[in-house]
Amino acid sequence: MRLAQLTTSAAIAVLVAACGGNESQGTTTEVDEATAASALAALHLATSGEGAVSWGERTFDDGVYTFTDVVFADTTPDDDDAEAALTDEDGNAIELDSGSDVDFDAVRAERMIVAAPRFDDDGDVIFDRLSIENATFVGEEGETSEGGFTRLLLENPNAAMVADFARGFSGVEPDEDEDPDFASYRFDNFAFEGLNMASPNADEDFEFTLARFAMSDYQGDRLGRFELSGFGFAGTDPEAGEIRFGFDEMVIENIGPSMIDGVNRGIAAEMASQAGEALVEEAGAVDIDSYNPFDAYDSFRFTGLDANIGGVIVNMDSLSAAIDERAGEVVMTSNMTPLVVRPNTEQAFGAQLALGLGMLGYQQIELQGGSEAVYDLDDDRVYSRGENYFEMTDGFRIEAESDLAGYMAYAREAMRLSTAMQPGDLDGEDMMAIFDPLMINRLVIRLEDHSLLDRALTAGSAAQGMSKDELRQQAGAMISLGLMGVPAEVPRPLVSQLSEALVSFINEGGTITIAVEPEEPISIGTLVRAGETGAFDFDAYGITVSAEPAAE
C-alpha cells in the first residue's frame, strides 16, 4: 500500500487522521443494540471482510463495539493501473509523483472501538468515538513492515467526516467527484499518536517518528488547537552522511478563519493539481468585506529544533509569535531565541562550513530576532513598537521602524485578487493595484555592522594579497562605477546619496540607514509606478540614504 493512496481507503483514514487534542473520552451516548447494528452496517462494519476491514472478534457492551485483531486491507489499484486510468480534460495521461515509496499491503491493529454508532436527525450515520490502537503496517505475504502507530482517536465527528471514513471502510474506490471535502468536517478531537516508520528497502536508510499530531475543537472556521510533537527523521546520504531533523513541539492555539481558509484553499489547489486541473474558486467563497488577516491565530510556538544536515548542525530553543486584540488595537509580537549553526568537521558539509566560517574568524553562527507591531482598528494603520530587529552575534544587526496606513484595505484587495484570478493571470498592474491602498507614513531600515564587515575585508584582503585599506578603496570604486549604470529614471541625488553612504560604510563601518519619510503619506503602488515612469519626486517622498561611522 502506498502512502500517497491512503486517502481513499480505511488505512488512509488511519494515516490522514493525524490530529487530536486533550481527549475527553467522556460519557457515551445511550444507544440500543438494534440502532447500533444498523449504523454499523452503514459504516460497512457489519460483516468481517465484506469491505476493506476484517477482524477476529467483535463484542457490544453499553453502546460500544470492540473489535479485536483488526485488519485494514489495501483495496486500491496498483500504481500502474491507477496512473493509466487518470487523464486530463483533453484525454492526456496524468503522471503522478508520489515521492518516496513506503509500500505495505495492510494495517493490522490489536483493537478498534466504535462508540455509540447511530443516526442523526437527517438519517446520516454518526458516532461518539472511534479508536484504533496498537497498529502495525503489514508488508507483502503478511510480513510485518517497519512501522506502525500507537493510537488513532476521533471524537464526535460530524456526518460528513463519518461518511468519508465509511467510504474508506467499504473498500470501494471513490468517483472522481468524491474527493474528501475537508472544509465540511467538524470534530471535537482527532488524535494520531506514536507513529514510526522505516524504509523496508535495503538500499535506503531512514527512520521517521512522530509522538503526536493533533487537532481539537474544529468548527469549520476555527480550530481550537493544533499540535505536532516529538517529530524526528533520521537517515543517511551517500554524499552528505548523517541526515537528522527533529523538534520537540509545534503548537498553534485558536486558529481563526483567515488561516483556516488559506489551508482549505491550499488543499483544494493541491488536489486540483494532482488531478491535472486548474483550481476554480467559487464566486463569493470568501467574504472580502469581513476578511480579517489578524484573525489567524492567538499564539504559535515552535521548540527544540535539532538538525544535522551532513555535518551542518542547527539548534534553536524556541520560536514564538502571538496576536492579541485589545481595546481598539491588535498587538502582534514574535521572538526567536538564538538559532545556532555550527559545523561537525567529520562530515562533508560540516567540513565545508567550518572552512568558510574559519575564513571569517567564526566557529559558529548565532542568529536571533524579535518584533512588535500594533494595528490601530480605527485608523486602519499598522506601526512598529519596541524592538524590531534581526541580528547575527558579532556580525550585524538590522532594525526597522514602520508606520503604514490602509493595511486592511491592502489585505482585502490582495485576498480579492487571489480568489478572483489564477496566480499566472496576475500582471504587473494587478500587483500594483494590491499595493495602491497601502500608504507609507514612515519607513526606516538600519543596518549596523558588528564586525562582519571587518572580518569580510580581512578574509578578502588575505585571499587577494592586498591590505584591507587597498581592498576598501577597490570596493568603493566598484560601487561608484556600478551605480553609474542605474537607470535614468532614478533621481541622481538619490544615486549620489546611496554611493556616498555605501562607500562611507565600507571605509568606516558603523550604520547605514535608508528612510522614507514623505511630506504626505504616499502609496507604495504610486511609488513603484513613479520609479518605472521617471516621475519620481525625490524630495516629496522624503527618501534618504545615510551612513554614520562606528563610534571610536
C-alpha positions as CSV (number, residue, x, y, z in Angstrom):
1,M,0.0,0.0,0.0
2,R,1.5,3.4,-1.0
3,L,1.1,6.3,1.5
4,A,0.0,8.6,-1.3
5,Q,-3.0,6.4,-1.9
6,L,-4.3,6.2,1.6
7,T,-6.9,9.0,1.3
8,T,-9.5,6.6,-0.2
9,S,-9.2,3.6,2.0
10,A,-9.5,2.7,5.6
11,A,-5.8,2.7,6.1
12,I,-5.7,6.2,4.7
13,A,-8.3,7.3,7.0
14,V,-6.0,5.9,9.7
15,L,-2.9,7.8,8.5
16,V,-4.6,11.1,7.4
17,A,-6.3,11.2,10.7
18,A,-3.3,12.7,12.3
19,C,-5.0,15.0,14.6
20,G,-6.2,15.5,18.2
21,G,-6.2,17.4,21.4
22,N,-6.8,16.8,25.1
23,E,-9.2,13.9,24.6
24,S,-12.1,13.7,27.0
25,Q,-13.3,10.2,26.3
26,G,-16.3,11.1,28.5
27,T,-19.7,9.5,28.7
28,T,-21.1,7.5,25.8
29,T,-24.4,8.4,24.2
30,E,-27.1,5.8,25.0
31,V,-28.0,3.7,22.0
32,D,-29.8,0.4,21.7
33,E,-28.2,-2.6,20.0
34,A,-30.6,-2.6,17.1
35,T,-29.9,1.0,16.2
36,A,-26.1,0.5,16.7
37,A,-26.2,-2.6,14.4
38,S,-27.9,-0.6,11.7
39,A,-25.4,2.2,12.0
40,L,-22.6,-0.3,11.9
41,A,-23.9,-1.6,8.6
42,A,-23.9,1.9,7.2
43,L,-20.2,2.1,8.3
44,H,-19.5,-1.1,6.3
45,L,-18.5,-2.8,9.5
46,A,-21.4,-5.3,9.8
47,T,-19.6,-8.4,8.4
48,S,-15.9,-9.1,8.6
49,G,-14.2,-9.0,5.3
50,E,-17.0,-7.7,3.2
51,G,-15.3,-4.3,2.7
52,A,-11.7,-3.2,3.5
53,V,-11.9,-4.2,7.2
54,S,-11.8,-7.7,8.7
55,W,-11.5,-8.8,12.4
56,G,-11.2,-11.7,14.6
57,E,-13.9,-11.0,17.3
58,R,-16.4,-8.3,17.9
59,T,-18.4,-7.5,21.1
60,F,-21.1,-5.0,22.1
61,D,-21.4,-3.6,25.6
62,D,-23.2,-0.4,26.8
63,G,-23.3,1.1,23.3
64,V,-19.7,0.4,22.5
65,Y,-18.4,-2.1,19.8
66,T,-15.0,-3.5,20.4
67,F,-13.2,-5.3,17.5
68,T,-10.0,-7.3,18.0
69,D,-7.3,-8.4,15.6
70,V,-8.5,-5.9,13.0
71,V,-7.0,-5.7,9.5
72,F,-7.5,-2.8,7.1
73,A,-6.7,-4.2,3.6
74,D,-5.4,-2.5,0.6
75,T,-8.2,-2.3,-2.0
76,T,-6.6,0.5,-4.1
77,P,-5.4,-0.4,-7.6
78,D,-1.7,-0.9,-8.4
79,D,0.2,2.3,-9.3
80,D,0.5,1.4,-12.9
81,D,-3.3,0.8,-13.2
82,A,-4.1,4.0,-11.3
83,E,-1.8,6.1,-13.4
84,A,-3.1,4.6,-16.7
85,A,-6.7,5.4,-15.6
86,L,-6.0,9.1,-14.9
87,T,-6.4,11.6,-17.8
88,D,-6.9,15.3,-18.0
89,E,-9.9,17.0,-19.7
90,D,-8.1,16.6,-23.1
91,G,-7.6,12.9,-22.6
92,N,-3.9,13.1,-22.0
93,A,-2.4,10.8,-19.3
94,I,-1.6,12.4,-16.0
95,E,1.8,11.4,-14.5
96,L,1.7,11.2,-10.7
97,D,4.7,11.9,-8.5
98,S,4.1,10.2,-5.2
99,G,7.5,10.8,-3.7
100,S,9.4,8.2,-1.8
101,D,7.8,4.7,-1.8
102,V,6.7,3.2,1.5
103,D,4.7,0.2,0.5
104,F,2.6,-2.1,2.6
105,D,-0.5,-4.2,1.9
106,A,-2.5,-3.8,5.1
107,V,-2.7,-2.2,8.5
108,R,-3.2,-4.6,11.4
109,A,-4.5,-3.3,14.8
110,E,-4.9,-5.1,18.1
111,R,-8.2,-3.3,18.8
112,M,-10.8,-0.9,17.3
113,I,-13.5,0.7,19.3
114,V,-16.7,2.4,17.8
115,A,-18.7,4.1,20.5
116,A,-22.4,4.8,20.1
117,P,-22.9,4.4,16.3
118,R,-26.3,5.8,15.4
119,F,-28.1,8.1,13.0
120,D,-28.6,11.9,13.3
121,D,-31.9,13.7,12.7
122,D,-31.1,13.7,8.9
123,G,-30.6,10.0,8.9
124,D,-26.8,10.2,8.5
125,V,-24.6,7.9,10.5
126,I,-22.5,9.3,13.3
127,F,-20.7,8.1,16.4
128,D,-19.2,9.3,19.6
129,R,-15.7,7.9,19.3
130,L,-13.5,5.8,17.0
131,S,-10.3,4.4,18.4
132,I,-7.8,2.3,16.5
133,E,-5.0,1.0,18.8
134,N,-1.5,-0.6,18.6
135,A,-1.3,-0.9,14.8
136,T,1.4,-2.2,12.6
137,F,1.9,-1.9,8.8
138,V,1.9,-5.3,7.1
139,G,4.0,-5.9,4.0
140,E,3.9,-8.5,1.2
141,E,2.8,-12.0,2.1
142,G,1.7,-10.9,5.6
143,E,5.2,-9.9,6.8
144,T,5.2,-7.1,9.4
145,S,6.7,-4.0,7.9
146,E,8.9,-1.5,9.6
147,G,6.3,0.8,11.2
148,G,3.1,1.4,12.9
149,F,1.3,3.6,15.3
150,T,0.0,3.5,18.9
151,R,-3.4,5.1,18.6
152,L,-5.8,6.9,16.4
153,L,-8.7,8.7,18.2
154,L,-11.6,10.5,16.7
155,E,-14.3,12.1,18.9
156,N,-17.6,13.5,18.0
157,P,-17.1,13.9,14.2
158,N,-20.0,15.2,12.1
159,A,-21.8,13.2,9.4
160,A,-19.7,14.4,6.5
161,M,-16.5,13.2,8.2
162,V,-18.0,9.9,9.2
163,A,-19.2,9.4,5.6
164,D,-15.6,9.6,4.4
165,F,-14.5,7.1,7.0
166,A,-17.3,4.8,5.9
167,R,-16.3,5.1,2.3
168,G,-12.8,4.0,3.3
169,F,-14.1,1.1,5.3
170,S,-16.2,0.0,2.3
171,G,-13.1,-0.6,0.1
172,V,-14.9,0.9,-2.9
173,E,-12.8,3.3,-4.9
174,P,-14.5,6.8,-4.9
175,D,-15.6,8.5,-8.1
176,E,-13.5,11.4,-9.4
177,D,-16.0,13.9,-7.8
178,E,-15.9,12.2,-4.4
179,D,-12.7,13.6,-3.1
180,P,-12.8,14.3,0.7
181,D,-14.2,17.8,1.4
182,F,-12.1,18.6,4.4
183,A,-13.7,22.0,4.8
184,S,-17.0,20.3,5.6
185,Y,-15.6,18.3,8.6
186,R,-16.3,19.0,12.2
187,F,-15.0,17.2,15.3
188,D,-14.0,17.6,18.9
189,N,-10.8,15.7,18.9
190,F,-8.8,13.9,16.3
191,A,-5.5,12.4,17.5
192,F,-2.8,10.3,15.9
193,E,0.0,9.1,18.2
194,G,3.1,7.0,18.3
195,L,3.8,6.8,14.5
196,N,7.0,5.2,13.5
197,M,8.2,4.2,10.0
198,A,11.4,3.0,8.4
199,S,12.4,2.1,4.9
200,P,11.8,-1.5,4.0
201,N,14.3,-1.4,1.2
202,A,17.9,-2.5,1.8
203,D,19.4,0.3,-0.3
204,E,17.5,3.0,1.6
205,D,18.1,4.1,5.2
206,F,15.7,6.3,7.0
207,E,13.5,6.3,10.1
208,F,10.6,8.6,10.9
209,T,8.9,9.1,14.3
210,L,6.1,11.2,15.4
211,A,4.9,11.2,19.0
212,R,1.7,13.2,18.3
213,F,-0.1,15.0,15.5
214,A,-3.3,16.5,16.9
215,M,-6.2,18.9,16.5
216,S,-9.1,19.7,18.7
217,D,-12.4,21.6,18.6
218,Y,-12.7,22.1,14.8
219,Q,-15.9,24.0,13.9
220,G,-15.3,24.8,10.3
221,D,-14.0,28.3,10.5
222,R,-12.0,27.9,13.7
223,L,-9.7,25.3,15.2
224,G,-9.1,25.3,19.0
225,R,-5.6,23.8,18.9
226,F,-3.1,22.2,16.6
227,E,-0.2,20.2,18.0
228,L,2.8,18.4,16.4
229,S,5.2,16.9,18.9
230,G,8.1,14.5,19.1
231,F,8.9,14.8,15.4
232,G,12.0,13.0,14.2
233,F,13.6,12.0,10.9
234,A,17.0,10.3,10.6
235,G,18.8,8.7,7.7
236,T,22.0,8.7,5.7
237,D,23.0,10.1,2.3
238,P,25.9,8.7,0.2
239,E,27.4,12.2,-0.1
240,A,26.3,14.1,3.0
241,G,26.4,11.2,5.5
242,E,24.1,11.6,8.5
243,I,20.9,13.4,8.0
244,R,18.8,14.2,11.1
245,F,15.9,16.6,11.6
246,G,13.7,16.9,14.7
247,F,11.9,19.2,17.1
248,D,10.1,18.9,20.4
249,E,6.8,20.7,19.7
250,M,4.9,23.0,17.4
251,V,1.6,24.3,18.8
252,I,-0.9,26.8,17.4
253,E,-3.8,28.0,19.6
254,N,-7.2,29.3,18.4
255,I,-6.6,29.2,14.7
256,G,-9.1,31.6,13.0
257,P,-10.9,31.9,9.7
258,S,-8.1,33.7,7.8
259,M,-5.7,30.8,8.3
260,I,-8.3,28.1,8.0
261,D,-9.4,29.5,4.7
262,G,-5.8,29.5,3.5
263,V,-5.3,25.9,4.5
264,N,-8.5,24.8,2.8
265,R,-7.7,26.6,-0.4
266,G,-4.2,25.2,-0.4
267,I,-5.6,21.6,0.0
268,A,-8.1,22.3,-2.8
269,A,-5.3,23.6,-5.1
270,E,-3.1,20.6,-4.4
271,M,-5.9,18.2,-5.1
272,A,-6.8,20.0,-8.3
273,S,-3.1,20.0,-9.3
274,Q,-2.8,16.2,-8.7
275,A,-5.9,15.8,-10.9
276,G,-4.3,17.9,-13.7
277,E,-7.0,20.6,-13.3
278,A,-6.9,24.3,-12.5
279,L,-8.5,25.4,-9.2
280,V,-11.8,27.1,-9.8
281,E,-12.7,29.5,-7.0
282,E,-16.5,29.8,-6.3
283,A,-17.8,33.3,-6.6
284,G,-18.2,34.7,-3.1
285,A,-16.3,31.9,-1.5
286,V,-14.5,34.4,0.7
287,D,-16.4,37.4,2.1
288,I,-13.9,40.1,1.3
289,D,-15.7,42.8,3.3
290,S,-15.4,40.8,6.5
291,Y,-12.0,39.3,5.8
292,N,-9.7,39.9,8.8
293,P,-6.0,39.0,8.3
294,F,-5.4,39.3,12.0
295,D,-7.8,36.5,12.9
296,A,-5.2,33.9,12.0
297,Y,-4.3,32.5,15.5
298,D,-3.8,33.6,19.1
299,S,-0.4,32.1,19.6
300,F,2.3,30.0,18.0
301,R,5.3,28.3,19.4
302,F,8.0,26.0,18.0
303,T,10.5,24.4,20.4
304,G,13.6,22.2,20.5
305,L,14.9,22.3,16.9
306,D,17.8,19.8,16.5
307,A,19.1,19.1,13.0
308,N,22.2,17.7,11.4
309,I,22.4,18.0,7.6
310,G,25.6,16.3,6.6
311,G,27.6,17.9,9.4
312,V,25.8,21.3,9.5
313,I,24.4,21.3,13.0
314,V,21.4,23.6,13.6
315,N,19.8,24.1,17.1
316,M,17.2,26.5,18.4
317,D,15.3,26.6,21.7
318,S,12.2,28.4,20.6
319,L,10.4,30.5,18.0
320,S,7.1,32.1,19.2
321,A,4.5,34.6,18.0
322,A,1.2,36.0,19.3
323,I,-1.7,38.1,18.0
324,D,-3.6,39.8,20.8
325,E,-6.6,42.0,20.2
326,R,-7.0,44.6,22.9
327,A,-9.1,47.8,23.3
328,G,-9.0,49.4,19.8
329,E,-5.8,47.7,18.7
330,V,-4.2,44.4,17.6
331,V,-0.7,43.7,19.0
332,M,1.5,41.3,17.1
333,T,4.7,40.0,18.6
334,S,7.4,37.5,17.7
335,N,10.6,36.3,19.3
336,M,13.3,33.9,18.1
337,T,15.9,32.6,20.6
338,P,19.4,32.2,19.2
339,L,19.4,29.8,16.2
340,V,22.9,28.3,16.3
341,V,24.6,26.9,13.2
342,R,27.8,25.1,13.7
343,P,29.9,22.5,11.8
344,N,30.8,18.9,12.5
345,T,34.0,18.6,10.6
346,E,33.8,14.8,10.5
347,Q,31.1,15.2,7.8
348,A,31.4,16.6,4.3
349,F,29.1,19.6,4.5
350,G,30.3,20.4,8.0
351,A,33.9,20.5,6.9
352,Q,33.0,22.9,4.1
353,L,31.1,25.1,6.5
354,A,34.0,25.1,9.0
355,L,36.3,26.3,6.2
356,G,34.1,29.2,5.3
357,L,33.4,30.2,8.9
358,G,37.1,30.0,9.7
359,M,38.0,32.5,7.0
360,L,35.7,34.9,8.8
361,G,37.0,34.1,12.2
362,Y,33.9,32.3,13.4
363,Q,33.4,28.9,14.9
364,Q,29.6,29.1,14.6
365,I,26.8,31.4,13.5
366,E,24.2,32.7,16.0
367,L,21.0,34.4,14.8
368,Q,18.2,35.9,16.8
369,G,15.4,38.4,16.4
370,G,12.1,39.9,17.7
371,S,9.4,42.2,16.6
372,E,6.3,44.1,17.9
373,A,3.7,45.8,15.7
374,V,0.4,47.4,16.5
375,Y,-2.7,47.7,14.3
376,D,-5.0,50.6,15.1
377,L,-8.5,49.4,14.3
378,D,-10.0,52.9,14.0
379,D,-7.3,54.4,11.8
380,D,-6.5,51.3,9.7
381,R,-2.9,51.8,10.5
382,V,-0.1,49.4,11.5
383,Y,3.1,50.6,13.1
384,S,6.1,49.2,14.8
385,R,6.7,49.5,18.5
386,G,9.6,48.4,20.7
387,E,12.5,46.5,19.2
388,N,12.1,45.1,15.7
389,Y,15.3,43.5,14.8
390,F,17.3,40.6,13.3
391,E,20.9,40.1,14.3
392,M,23.9,37.9,14.0
393,T,26.0,37.8,17.1
394,D,29.3,39.5,16.4
395,G,28.1,40.1,12.8
396,F,25.4,42.6,12.1
397,R,22.1,43.9,13.3
398,I,19.1,45.0,11.1
399,E,16.5,47.3,12.7
400,A,13.2,48.5,11.2
401,E,10.7,51.2,12.1
402,S,7.4,51.4,10.1
403,D,4.1,53.3,10.1
404,L,1.8,52.3,7.3
405,A,-1.9,53.3,6.7
406,G,-4.5,51.4,4.7
407,Y,-3.4,48.0,5.8
408,M,-6.9,46.4,6.0
409,A,-7.8,47.7,2.5
410,Y,-4.5,46.4,1.2
411,A,-5.0,42.9,2.8
412,R,-8.6,42.7,1.4
413,E,-7.5,43.7,-2.1
414,A,-4.8,41.1,-2.0
415,M,-7.4,38.5,-1.0
416,R,-9.9,39.6,-3.6
417,L,-7.4,39.2,-6.4
418,S,-6.0,35.9,-5.1
419,T,-9.5,34.4,-5.2
420,A,-10.6,36.0,-8.4
421,M,-7.6,35.1,-10.5
422,Q,-5.1,32.3,-11.0
423,P,-1.5,33.1,-10.0
424,G,-0.3,33.1,-13.5
425,D,-3.0,35.6,-14.6
426,L,-1.8,38.4,-12.4
427,D,0.2,41.0,-14.3
428,G,2.2,44.0,-13.1
429,E,-0.7,46.3,-12.9
430,D,-2.7,43.8,-10.9
431,M,0.2,43.7,-8.4
432,M,0.3,47.4,-8.2
433,A,-3.4,47.5,-7.5
434,I,-2.8,45.4,-4.5
435,F,-0.3,47.9,-3.1
436,D,-2.3,51.1,-4.0
437,P,-4.2,51.2,-0.7
438,L,-1.0,50.7,1.4
439,M,0.3,54.2,2.4
440,I,3.7,54.9,3.8
441,N,3.7,57.4,6.7
442,R,7.3,56.4,7.7
443,L,9.7,53.6,6.9
444,V,13.2,53.3,8.2
445,I,15.7,50.4,7.9
446,R,19.1,50.4,9.6
447,L,22.0,48.0,9.0
448,E,24.6,48.1,11.8
449,D,27.9,46.4,11.4
450,H,29.0,44.4,14.4
451,S,32.4,43.2,13.0
452,L,31.2,41.2,9.9
453,L,32.4,43.9,7.5
454,D,35.8,44.0,9.0
455,R,36.0,40.1,9.1
456,A,35.0,40.0,5.4
457,L,37.6,42.6,4.5
458,T,40.3,40.7,6.4
459,A,39.4,37.5,4.6
460,G,39.1,39.2,1.2
461,S,42.4,41.0,1.6
462,A,44.2,37.8,2.5
463,A,42.7,36.0,-0.5
464,Q,43.7,38.7,-2.9
465,G,47.1,39.5,-1.4
466,M,46.4,43.2,-0.6
467,S,45.9,45.3,2.5
468,K,42.4,46.0,3.9
469,D,42.8,49.7,3.0
470,E,43.5,48.7,-0.6
471,L,40.5,46.4,-0.7
472,R,38.3,49.1,0.7
473,Q,39.4,51.5,-2.0
474,Q,38.8,48.9,-4.6
475,A,35.3,48.1,-3.3
476,G,34.4,51.8,-3.1
477,A,35.5,52.3,-6.7
478,M,33.4,49.3,-7.9
479,I,30.4,50.7,-6.1
480,S,30.7,54.1,-7.7
481,L,31.2,52.6,-11.1
482,G,28.3,50.2,-10.6
483,L,25.9,52.9,-9.6
484,M,26.7,54.9,-12.8
485,G,24.6,52.3,-14.6
486,V,21.4,52.9,-12.6
487,P,18.5,53.8,-14.9
488,A,18.0,57.4,-15.6
489,E,14.5,57.3,-14.0
490,V,16.2,57.1,-10.6
491,P,17.0,60.7,-9.4
492,R,20.7,61.4,-9.5
493,P,20.6,63.0,-5.9
494,L,19.4,59.6,-4.6
495,V,22.1,57.8,-6.5
496,S,24.7,60.1,-5.1
497,Q,23.4,59.7,-1.5
498,L,23.5,55.9,-2.0
499,S,27.0,55.9,-3.4
500,E,28.4,58.2,-0.6
501,A,26.7,56.1,2.1
502,L,27.9,52.8,0.9
503,V,31.5,54.0,0.4
504,S,31.5,55.5,3.9
505,F,30.1,52.3,5.3
506,I,32.8,50.2,3.7
507,N,35.6,52.6,4.8
508,E,34.4,53.3,8.4
509,G,31.8,50.6,9.3
510,G,29.1,51.8,11.6
511,T,25.5,52.1,10.4
512,I,23.8,52.7,7.1
513,T,20.2,54.0,7.1
514,I,17.5,54.0,4.4
515,A,14.5,56.2,5.2
516,V,11.2,57.0,3.5
517,E,9.6,60.0,5.3
518,P,7.2,61.7,2.9
519,E,5.7,65.1,3.4
520,E,2.3,63.4,2.9
521,P,1.5,59.7,3.0
522,I,2.5,58.0,-0.3
523,S,1.0,54.9,-1.8
524,I,3.5,52.1,-2.3
525,G,1.9,51.4,-5.7
526,T,2.3,55.1,-6.7
527,L,5.9,55.0,-5.5
528,V,6.8,52.0,-7.7
529,R,5.0,53.4,-10.8
530,A,6.9,56.7,-10.3
531,G,10.1,54.8,-10.4
532,E,9.2,53.0,-13.6
533,T,8.0,56.1,-15.4
534,G,10.6,58.5,-14.2
535,A,8.0,60.8,-12.4
536,F,9.9,60.4,-9.2
537,D,9.5,63.3,-6.8
538,F,12.6,62.6,-4.7
539,D,12.1,65.5,-2.2
540,A,8.4,65.0,-1.7
541,Y,8.8,61.3,-1.0
542,G,11.4,62.1,1.7
543,I,13.8,59.3,0.6
544,T,17.3,59.5,2.2
545,V,20.3,57.2,2.4
546,S,22.9,58.0,5.0
547,A,25.8,56.4,6.9
548,E,27.1,57.0,10.4
549,P,30.6,55.9,11.2
550,A,31.2,53.5,14.1
551,A,31.9,55.1,17.4
552,E,35.6,55.2,18.3
